[in-house]
Amino acid sequence: MGVLSQLSGVIAGIIGIIFTIFLTFIVMEINPGNEKMQKISKAIQVGARAFLFSEYKILYLIVFAFSLILGFSNSWIMALSFVFGATLSVLAGFFGMSIATRANTRTANEAQSSLARALKVAFNGGAVMGMTVTSLGLFGLGLTFFLTGGDTIVLSGYAMGASFVALFARVGGGIFTKAADVGADLVGKTEAGIPEDDPRNPATIADNVGDNVGDVAGMGADLYESYVGSIFSASVLGALMFDVKGAVFPFLIAAFGLISSIIGIIIVNISIKEKENLDPSKMLHLGTYAANVIELIIIFVLSKLILDTFQAALVITLGMIVGILIGSITEYYTAKKPIEKLASTATSGSAPLLINGMALGMESTAIPVILIGIATIVSFSLLGLFGIALAAVGMLSTLGITLAIDAYGPIADNAGGIAEMSGLDPKVRERTDLLDSVGNTTAAIGKGFAIGSATLTALALFASYIQVTGISMVDLNDPNVFVGALVGAMLPFLFSALTMKAVGDSANIMVNEVRRQFKVIPGLMEGKAEPDYAKCVEIATAGSLKKMTLPSLLAVFSPIIIYFLLGKVAVAGTLAGTTVAGVMLAIFMSNSGGAWDNAKKYIETGKYGGKGSMAHKASVIGDTVGDPFKDTAGPAINILIKLMSIVSIVVIPILMNLFE
Amino acid sequence: MGVLSQLSGVIAGIIGIIFTIFLTFIVMEINPGNEKMQKISKAIQVGARAFLFSEYKILYLIVFAFSLILGFSNSWIMALSFVFGATLSVLAGFFGMSIATRANTRTANEAQSSLARALKVAFNGGAVMGMTVTSLGLFGLGLTFFLTGGDTIVLSGYAMGASFVALFARVGGGIFTKAADVGADLVGKTEAGIPEDDPRNPATIADNVGDNVGDVAGMGADLYESYVGSIFSASVLGALMFDVKGAVFPFLIAAFGLISSIIGIIIVNISIKEKENLDPSKMLHLGTYAANVIELIIIFVLSKLILDTFQAALVITLGMIVGILIGSITEYYTAKKPIEKLASTATSGSAPLLINGMALGMESTAIPVILIGIATIVSFSLLGLFGIALAAVGMLSTLGITLAIDAYGPIADNAGGIAEMSGLDPKVRERTDLLDSVGNTTAAIGKGFAIGSATLTALALFASYIQVTGISMVDLNDPNVFVGALVGAMLPFLFSALTMKAVGDSANIMVNEVRRQFKVIPGLMEGKAEPDYAKCVEIATAGSLKKMTLPSLLAVFSPIIIYFLLGKVAVAGTLAGTTVAGVMLAIFMSNSGGAWDNAKKYIETGKYGGKGSMAHKASVIGDTVGDPFKDTAGPAINILIKLMSIVSIVVIPILMNLFE
């Protein structure tokens, strides 16, 4: 293999970074709007930054402690790559979110003149996130690969760094955003009777901050780890099968996927033109499909050239198809006919809505699991474990553009909030709402890729664990393995319980603070005095940071405890148990939550009595219950599964060296 | 082994049947109360019988079809034992419920004179259920064992018959009881504004019928299958380790457990004396503990005498301790401090109550799973797979008395309803309420035994499956096995979705029928005309029967489909996946449901504003959501797990013969 191939990740990463800087300039040169808008946007920026800094403080305490242990017990290079992987993730999340919190007010401002212009800013703001995450992820992992000659142990340190940050960011951000959301709604809307996003509500800035730290920074860190994890495991398994060619191949796929994403992003920008009845979903779809088609063509060429077989390309094609199908199923359950039926049950009250919504989420696990099963079996029969890992890489290779669309939604959402708070023309809000709703639908493909790739990557990491520990088999007929699997299956439930309780507790503290401010700040309700926004941000920050550590440490220490009690084979059982139960719980919670959210929105379009009706009240309860499901516990479980795997890959061999 | 030992199950079964007849006479000779009470009780009896007959019709259609397939493809003796196992379960459920529906009015009548007398009838009514289930179960399995010389294949047919009936009875009864409950409440209480159990409500008889077919007959069939399943798997695994001694040992344990239960029941009857401040829980506990202590002493003697080791006794002791601990944990989460905290969240509305209730249920999976893990590992290290199966038999050996206490609750509950409907002195209702609440607490031990034994039996059945199919290992590193496990983990979610949706749909039809009757029957609201109770019973019957078949067939056909697609080893993966995910889901759903129920009751004692307060309204929603959790989906999952295992044990070897 030429040096160029081995450096492909680094080169593509650098190209991506340059393109990101270019995109950033495009976004930043847009007029950020009037003083009021800028002030609101600034408050959101400051709050979000404050939260991230506090989060990083705790995170780095744990990261450094862990890296010291790694350094002393194993190797300092690995410890370094661990910190490196974590730091690039932190940078990606921080930078992406910084631009997102600046794109929001610009989107609102552009929406005053036209939908097309607003679409362009919001999309480019999201694209910065997408490109930052993929460029930094690929650059860092590629550099580590190149410098160490593809050393599995050092690479696993990098991947673990990514997983660490992802879990903290998802859990911390998830708790923050829902605590602020519930706190703002319960006191502001229900008790004080002021509208949503009203500047008199002390928690309103915290609420908008939450959208950014949860939906933008949290999601960024999440997908950074998926991306890195899939490339890492494919590279390790590829090396076993095709030697250095196999190890490099996933990097090449990712590198060209990054370039394809850039092309897709450019296509979206070119195709957005001023016209009547602009349909934003067309351009977003065009860009996504173009990127994937270009990537696929390149993959077929690479597959033949490098591995001398089309099977790798077939596996990746299959992965992409399955990802798109899972996305469609997810969309079907959370946005199509089932939602209309679900919304109709709200007319009998919240209990039927809740029962049916949970049934819907549970039912929605069936087809995705079968699709993943098919992808697994076929990939394995074509290319062994390497095939499974490659299918995941294929799904995530165009993450640059799919994440752009994911992150574009919250930007449009935030823009709507700013438009409302600063009293812009209602037409502006209409436009941002349209952008937001289009984003939700177009994001379905990205969601499908995320679910599918997470499960396949978990499978690949499971295989890597078996390989690094030298286990010959994981026999379920061995009671240690079965008990390991039982305990493993329990962990996602316990983890979800802890995160959901954290949301409840933090929301409670927020409620009390908002009540306090309404009482003690004179002139607040009359709009003469300003609320103490920062205090609410502080409270949400403190609450979520205090509560995020325990569930995160659960992921880190469970495999270690199982190792000492039941041995390394039982750890494999635990990983399998966590994976199979966790995947179901994650799909169930995400889709139930999404379904309740959309059932509420459907009723708000005037169905079943519309806003203010009994059905609407019931649907608000459903939506509130669904919030921690879909934005806190659900998505964090995917990271839990992978973090446990990667910790096992890193730590158990070290423990084996020390104790066996 | 002497013939007497080999016949121990049959002999104990016959003794149990004689004792049951004796108990039945004791219950039946009590005065059933005045005409009105008898009329109500009669209506419940007729409705319950009508439902069971319709259910059995469908059930036998499927049982006969399946037995024909078994007969033609394998052996007619096995087909016969399958029908035999199913029929004895049907008889046990039917007879036990018949007495329960007669004990209710007698309890109400006795409660007019004293608490002690009411306690005696209610307990003896429950004891009939407990003794019928254990006597018939042990007699039938023992007879099959004796006649076939312990043939595994034929015995597995018997166990499958038990599982078949259990799933249908649990699912069908579970849908019926909740459809009627919700239907009666939504229209009667909320729309028409008449009190609970009011005779003018057309669905009120259906509601009481539901308690009997769900909580009594459904639970009876459920525990019949647990009992039979545990003895069967222990016998099969015992034969592998100790030859005929090992095969007979579980029957001896069960036989002496049955005798111990009789002694316990007699002790309860003797210790109930007329006195001030009678505390019923003391007598119930006394009987339970006495039965278990006697049984344990016998087990230590038998263990040494027959197997020449105390290890079997140690394993069973461990099983009992773990069962009691799981029961205490369950009680802690659903009745102690966590409930007070949960109830407090209802003051902020139903959404926080629902979120926290779900978190509570998910958290409550942790300790039971760890306890089961300990029991598994220790039992295995002492006596191998036989040890695991024996621990389950130990927990269920005194099922006669623990089930008596389980079934006594619904009888006291029904008695309260009859007292209310026929306008007896409020003091009567107070007494029956006290009996009911004591029953709920004392039943905790039984619940712990049920959860613990179900998981251990599932493990033992898993091992039996591996043994009968001659698989050498079930390697999770084989993608077929992992995919099997993924699909297996999905099944309990899909199954729960189907059953919960069935409750919702059937409740809907019921609501419409009650509304219709209020409209078209003149003079109904004035009490001048009688509602058409039978029609409501019919509707709940039709609805639940139509909906019970699909989820039940899911359990039967999934392993077969997996076999054809992925092979016999993947089926083992599926069973493991279903077990580990299903156990968590079952504990979560049961405990969340129980917690919401008790949080509502706690608020109704006057806490947080008491009845009619905002918190109470929220808690009613929580309770309604929890109903299908704890009474339909939750308990049925345990049977799903075991039915899938037993179907695999029976069917896969047949398919292997045909196709391999």
Chai-1 contact restraints between the chains, C-beta under 6 A:
chainA,res_idxA,chainB,res_idxB,connection_type,confidence,min_distance_angstrom,max_distance_angstrom,comment,restraint_id
A,S350,B,I621,contact,1.0,0.0,6.0,A-B,restraint_1
A,A351,B,I621,contact,1.0,0.0,6.0,A-B,restraint_2
A,A351,B,T624,contact,1.0,0.0,6.0,A-B,restraint_3
A,A351,B,V625,contact,1.0,0.0,6.0,A-B,restraint_4
A,P352,B,G504,contact,1.0,0.0,6.0,A-B,restraint_5
A,L354,B,V625,contact,1.0,0.0,6.0,A-B,restraint_6
A,I355,B,M500,contact,1.0,0.0,6.0,A-B,restraint_7
A,I355,B,G504,contact,1.0,0.0,6.0,A-B,restraint_8
A,I355,B,V625,contact,1.0,0.0,6.0,A-B,restraint_9
A,I355,B,P628,contact,1.0,0.0,6.0,A-B,restraint_10
A,N356,B,G504,contact,1.0,0.0,6.0,A-B,restraint_11
A,A359,B,A497,contact,1.0,0.0,6.0,A-B,restraint_12
A,A359,B,M500,contact,1.0,0.0,6.0,A-B,restraint_13
A,A359,B,K501,contact,1.0,0.0,6.0,A-B,restraint_14
A,M362,B,F493,contact,1.0,0.0,6.0,A-B,restraint_15
A,M362,B,S496,contact,1.0,0.0,6.0,A-B,restraint_16
A,M362,B,A497,contact,1.0,0.0,6.0,A-B,restraint_17
A,E363,B,A497,contact,1.0,0.0,6.0,A-B,restraint_18
A,T365,B,M490,contact,1.0,0.0,6.0,A-B,restraint_19
A,T365,B,F493,contact,1.0,0.0,6.0,A-B,restraint_20
A,A366,B,M490,contact,1.0,0.0,6.0,A-B,restraint_21
A,A366,B,L494,contact,1.0,0.0,6.0,A-B,restraint_22
A,V369,B,L486,contact,1.0,0.0,6.0,A-B,restraint_23
A,V369,B,M490,contact,1.0,0.0,6.0,A-B,restraint_24
A,G373,B,V483,contact,1.0,0.0,6.0,A-B,restraint_25
A,G373,B,L486,contact,1.0,0.0,6.0,A-B,restraint_26
A,G373,B,V487,contact,1.0,0.0,6.0,A-B,restraint_27
A,T376,B,P479,contact,1.0,0.0,6.0,A-B,restraint_28
A,T376,B,V483,contact,1.0,0.0,6.0,A-B,restraint_29
A,I377,B,V483,contact,1.0,0.0,6.0,A-B,restraint_30
A,F380,B,P479,contact,1.0,0.0,6.0,A-B,restraint_31
A,I466,B,N477,contact,1.0,0.0,6.0,A-B,restraint_32
A,M473,B,D475,contact,1.0,0.0,6.0,A-B,restraint_33
A,M473,B,N477,contact,1.0,0.0,6.0,A-B,restraint_34
A,V474,B,D475,contact,1.0,0.0,6.0,A-B,restraint_35
A,V474,B,L476,contact,1.0,0.0,6.0,A-B,restraint_36
A,V474,B,N477,contact,1.0,0.0,6.0,A-B,restraint_37
A,D475,B,M473,contact,1.0,0.0,6.0,A-B,restraint_38
A,D475,B,V474,contact,1.0,0.0,6.0,A-B,restraint_39
A,D475,B,D475,contact,1.0,0.0,6.0,A-B,restraint_40
A,L476,B,V474,contact,1.0,0.0,6.0,A-B,restraint_41
A,L476,B,A576,contact,1.0,0.0,6.0,A-B,restraint_42
A,N477,B,I466,contact,1.0,0.0,6.0,A-B,restraint_43
A,N477,B,V474,contact,1.0,0.0,6.0,A-B,restraint_44
A,P479,B,T376,contact,1.0,0.0,6.0,A-B,restraint_45
A,P479,B,F380,contact,1.0,0.0,6.0,A-B,restraint_46
A,V483,B,G373,contact,1.0,0.0,6.0,A-B,restraint_47
A,V483,B,T376,contact,1.0,0.0,6.0,A-B,restraint_48
A,V483,B,I377,contact,1.0,0.0,6.0,A-B,restraint_49
A,A485,B,V580,contact,1.0,0.0,6.0,A-B,restraint_50
A,L486,B,V369,contact,1.0,0.0,6.0,A-B,restraint_51
A,L486,B,G373,contact,1.0,0.0,6.0,A-B,restraint_52
A,L486,B,V580,contact,1.0,0.0,6.0,A-B,restraint_53
A,V487,B,G373,contact,1.0,0.0,6.0,A-B,restraint_54
A,A489,B,V580,contact,1.0,0.0,6.0,A-B,restraint_55
A,A489,B,A581,contact,1.0,0.0,6.0,A-B,restraint_56
A,A489,B,M584,contact,1.0,0.0,6.0,A-B,restraint_57
A,M490,B,T365,contact,1.0,0.0,6.0,A-B,restraint_58
A,M490,B,A366,contact,1.0,0.0,6.0,A-B,restraint_59
A,M490,B,V369,contact,1.0,0.0,6.0,A-B,restraint_60
A,M490,B,M584,contact,1.0,0.0,6.0,A-B,restraint_61
A,F493,B,M362,contact,1.0,0.0,6.0,A-B,restraint_62
A,F493,B,T365,contact,1.0,0.0,6.0,A-B,restraint_63
A,F493,B,M584,contact,1.0,0.0,6.0,A-B,restraint_64
A,L494,B,A366,contact,1.0,0.0,6.0,A-B,restraint_65
A,S496,B,M362,contact,1.0,0.0,6.0,A-B,restraint_66
A,A497,B,A359,contact,1.0,0.0,6.0,A-B,restraint_67
A,A497,B,M362,contact,1.0,0.0,6.0,A-B,restraint_68
A,A497,B,E363,contact,1.0,0.0,6.0,A-B,restraint_69
A,M500,B,I355,contact,1.0,0.0,6.0,A-B,restraint_70
A,M500,B,A359,contact,1.0,0.0,6.0,A-B,restraint_71
A,K501,B,A359,contact,1.0,0.0,6.0,A-B,restraint_72
A,G504,B,P352,contact,1.0,0.0,6.0,A-B,restraint_73
A,G504,B,I355,contact,1.0,0.0,6.0,A-B,restraint_74
A,G504,B,N356,contact,1.0,0.0,6.0,A-B,restraint_75
A,A576,B,L476,contact,1.0,0.0,6.0,A-B,restraint_76
A,G577,B,V580,contact,1.0,0.0,6.0,A-B,restraint_77
A,V580,B,A485,contact,1.0,0.0,6.0,A-B,restraint_78
A,V580,B,L486,contact,1.0,0.0,6.0,A-B,restraint_79
A,V580,B,A489,contact,1.0,0.0,6.0,A-B,restraint_80
A,V580,B,G577,contact,1.0,0.0,6.0,A-B,restraint_81
A,A581,B,A489,contact,1.0,0.0,6.0,A-B,restraint_82
A,A581,B,A581,contact,1.0,0.0,6.0,A-B,restraint_83
A,M584,B,A489,contact,1.0,0.0,6.0,A-B,restraint_84
A,M584,B,M490,contact,1.0,0.0,6.0,A-B,restraint_85
A,M584,B,F493,contact,1.0,0.0,6.0,A-B,restraint_86
A,I621,B,S350,contact,1.0,0.0,6.0,A-B,restraint_87
A,I621,B,A351,contact,1.0,0.0,6.0,A-B,restraint_88
A,T624,B,A351,contact,1.0,0.0,6.0,A-B,restraint_89
A,V625,B,A351,contact,1.0,0.0,6.0,A-B,restraint_90
A,V625,B,L354,contact,1.0,0.0,6.0,A-B,restraint_91
A,V625,B,I355,contact,1.0,0.0,6.0,A-B,restraint_92
A,P628,B,I355,contact,1.0,0.0,6.0,A-B,restraint_93
